[in-house]
């Protein structure tokens, strides 16, 4: 009877929802979407299936709620990093470190975003595509401000930096026992900065230099269309 009364303990709706999402995250990360069952999630949370269905009508809706939460969290981390400094170099390092922070968090929720086995579902794919576009646009905007590159090149570099950051962070996780997170993020930052620092700063452009880069010549490596 003690176990039953514990299982039906009433919680405020928001607190119960948070508990269910936490349980679902553990199950989805451990088993993957397709192998996970609502019964597994209810057991993980210590509730009955009817309680779980009171909050989420099905497994997909539960997964989408988790995905939304994690996409929002990564976007917040990256936006905070982009706004954390006015120094171009420091901003590059901070942005990459944000991806490492996201991937390095306990619970491995990043797998819901970067390693979903449900990407064939249009709602999941749409949310992940939207996140990638939002991150790419935010980084691109800062690159354009700092370098004066035209939008086409800034957009390309924004998507490239976001992609490089998440792939390198996931690669680090596989070796996290031997490489500290801060060192790994710094190494990835060195790589990115060596490339981005080759573009002139906005201040240099305003001084009359860097015209070739502004016209796209530096990014294209050509003669600037002469």
C-alpha positions in Angstrom: 0.0 0.0 0.0 2.9 2.3 0.6 4.1 1.9 -3.0 0.6 2.6 -4.4 0.1 5.7 -2.3 3.5 7.0 -3.4 2.6 6.3 -7.1 -0.6 8.3 -6.9 0.8 11.2 -4.9 -0.6 14.4 -6.2 1.7 17.2 -7.4 1.0 20.6 -8.9 0.5 20.3 -12.7 3.7 22.1 -13.6 5.8 20.0 -11.2 4.2 16.8 -12.5 4.9 17.8 -16.1 8.5 18.5 -15.3 8.8 15.1 -13.6 7.4 13.3 -16.5 9.6 15.1 -19.0 12.7 14.2 -16.9 11.6 10.6 -16.9 10.9 10.6 -20.6 14.3 12.1 -21.3 16.0 9.3 -19.5 14.0 6.6 -21.3 14.3 8.1 -24.8 18.1 8.6 -24.4 18.5 5.1 -23.0 16.3 3.3 -25.5 15.6 5.6 -28.4 12.2 6.7 -29.5 11.0 3.6 -31.2 12.0 1.2 -28.5 10.6 3.3 -25.7 7.1 2.7 -24.5 4.7 4.9 -22.5 4.7 2.2 -19.9 8.5 2.5 -19.6 8.2 6.3 -19.0 5.4 5.9 -16.5 7.5 3.4 -14.6 10.5 5.7 -14.7 8.4 8.5 -13.3 6.7 6.3 -10.7 3.2 7.1 -11.9 0.5 5.1 -13.6 -0.1 5.3 -17.4 -3.4 7.2 -16.9 -1.5 9.9 -15.1 1.0 10.1 -17.9 -1.8 10.3 -20.5 -3.4 13.2 -18.5 -0.4 15.3 -19.5 0.6 13.9 -22.9 -1.8 12.3 -25.3 0.9 10.1 -26.8 4.6 9.2 -27.1 5.2 11.6 -30.0 3.7 14.6 -28.2 5.9 13.8 -25.2 9.0 13.6 -27.5 8.1 16.8 -29.2 7.7 18.6 -25.9 11.2 17.4 -24.9 12.6 18.4 -28.2 11.1 21.9 -28.0 12.6 22.4 -24.5 16.1 21.3 -25.6 16.1 23.3 -28.8 15.1 26.4 -26.8 17.9 25.7 -24.3 20.6 25.4 -27.0 19.4 28.5 -28.7 19.5 30.4 -25.4 23.0 29.2 -24.7 24.3 30.3 -28.1 22.5 33.7 -28.1 23.9 34.4 -24.6 27.4 33.5 -25.9 27.0 35.8 -28.9 25.9 38.7 -26.7 28.5 38.0 -24.0 31.2 40.2 -25.4 32.0 42.8 -28.1 35.3 41.2 -29.0 35.1 39.2 -32.2 37.6 36.6 -31.1 36.1 36.1 -27.7 32.7 35.7 -29.2 33.8 32.9 -31.5 35.3 31.0 -28.6 32.2 31.6 -26.4 29.9 30.4 -29.1 31.7 27.1 -29.5 31.9 26.7 -25.8 28.1 27.0 -25.6 27.8 23.9 -27.8 30.2 22.0 -25.6 28.2 23.0 -22.6 25.0 21.8 -24.1 26.5 18.4 -25.2 28.4 18.0 -21.9 25.3 18.4 -19.6 24.3 15.3 -17.6 21.4 13.3 -19.0 22.7 13.5 -22.6 19.5 15.4 -23.7 21.5 16.7 -26.7 20.9 13.3 -28.3 17.2 14.3 -28.8 18.4 17.1 -31.0 21.4 15.8 -32.8 20.9 12.0 -32.8 17.1 11.6 -33.0 16.0 8.3 -34.6 12.7 10.0 -35.4 13.9 12.5 -38.0 11.6 11.1 -40.6 8.6 12.6 -38.7 7.8 16.0 -40.3 7.2 17.8 -37.0 10.5 16.6 -35.5 12.4 17.4 -38.7 10.7 20.8 -38.9 11.8 21.7 -35.4 15.4 20.6 -35.9 15.5 22.5 -39.2 14.2 25.6 -37.5 16.8 25.4 -34.8 19.6 25.0 -37.3 18.3 28.0 -39.3 17.9 30.1 -36.1 21.5 29.3 -34.9 22.9 29.9 -38.4 21.2 33.2 -38.7 22.2 34.4 -35.3 25.9 33.5 -35.8 25.8 34.9 -39.4 24.5 38.2 -38.2 27.4 38.6 -35.8 29.9 37.5 -38.4 28.6 40.1 -40.8 28.8 42.8 -38.1 32.4 41.9 -37.1 33.8 41.3 -40.6 31.7 43.3 -43.0 31.3 40.2 -45.3 28.3 40.2 -47.6 25.3 38.3 -46.4 25.8 35.3 -48.6 29.2 34.6 -47.2 28.2 35.4 -43.6 25.3 33.0 -43.9 27.6 30.2 -45.2 30.1 30.8 -42.4 27.3 31.0 -39.8 26.0 27.6 -40.7 29.5 26.2 -41.0 30.5 27.4 -37.5 27.3 26.0 -35.9 27.8 22.6 -37.7 31.5 22.4 -36.8 30.7 23.3 -33.1 28.1 20.6 -32.6 30.1 17.9 -34.4 33.3 18.7 -32.5 31.4 18.8 -29.2 29.9 15.3 -29.9 33.3 14.0 -30.9 34.8 15.3 -27.7 32.1 13.5 -25.7 33.4 10.2 -27.0 36.8 11.1 -25.5 35.7 13.1 -22.5 37.5 10.7 -20.1 40.8 12.0 -21.4 40.1 15.5 -22.7 38.6 18.1 -20.3 35.6 19.9 -21.7 37.3 23.4 -21.4 40.4 22.2 -23.3 38.3 20.6 -26.0 36.2 23.7 -26.5 39.4 25.8 -26.6 41.0 23.5 -29.2 37.9 23.8 -31.4 37.9 27.5 -30.9 41.5 27.8 -32.1 40.6 26.0 -35.3 37.6 28.2 -36.0 39.4 31.4 -35.1 42.3 30.7 -37.4 39.8 30.7 -40.2 37.6 33.6 -39.2 40.4 35.9 -38.2 41.6 35.9 -41.8 38.6 38.1 -42.6 39.1 41.8 -41.9 37.3 43.3 -38.9 34.5 45.8 -39.4 36.7 48.5 -37.9 39.3 47.8 -40.6 36.8 48.0 -43.3 35.6 51.4 -42.1 39.2 52.5 -42.3 39.2 51.9 -46.0 40.9 48.4 -46.1 39.4 45.0 -46.8 37.4 46.1 -49.9 38.2 42.8 -51.5 36.6 40.8 -48.7 33.6 43.1 -48.6 33.1 42.4 -52.3 33.4 38.6 -51.7 36.9 38.3 -53.1 38.5 37.1 -49.9 35.9 34.5 -49.3 36.0 33.3 -52.9 39.8 33.6 -53.3 39.4 35.1 -56.7 40.1 38.5 -58.3 36.9 40.2 -56.9 35.1 40.0 -60.2 37.4 42.5 -61.9 
